[in-house]
Amino acid sequence: MKRVLLQSVMVMFVVVSLLATAFGAGKGTASKGRDVTVTGELTCAFCKLANPTKSCEKGCCDRCIESGSAPLLTDAKGNQYILLSGEHETPVMTPERYGMIGGKVNVKGLLVKGKGVQAIYVKSMEKK
């Protein structure tokens, strides 16, 4: 349990660090990156990092994301992307997107990388 808690704290620290470097001087837009389209499974970072080979039970990732865990996209090659809103102080997970958790999605957005972490500032997300 301590390991899972430590992993969750580390993920949140990395997300905050990534946000601090990706946002330019309070302008509210990501400063560097490239446009991408990635297809993968939408889960929460908490569960996927704690148990990478297991699937969550129905509703688990919904509750994790509602509690503050970052949404995570894992592609067919195992690459993982933290999903962030493309707009400052706006949640990436909208009511329409909650229905996509646990399934395959196409995400279009701006890919940013920093010190071993990669994230996508989501422009659009659709169920695959």
Secondary structure, 3 states (H helix, E strand, C coil): CHHHHHHHHHHHHHHHHHHHHHECCCCCCECCCEEEEEEEEEEEHHHHHHCCCCCCCCCHHHHHHHCCCCEEEEECCCCEEEEEECCCCCCCCCHHHHCCCCCEEEEEEEEEEECCEEEEEEEEEEEC
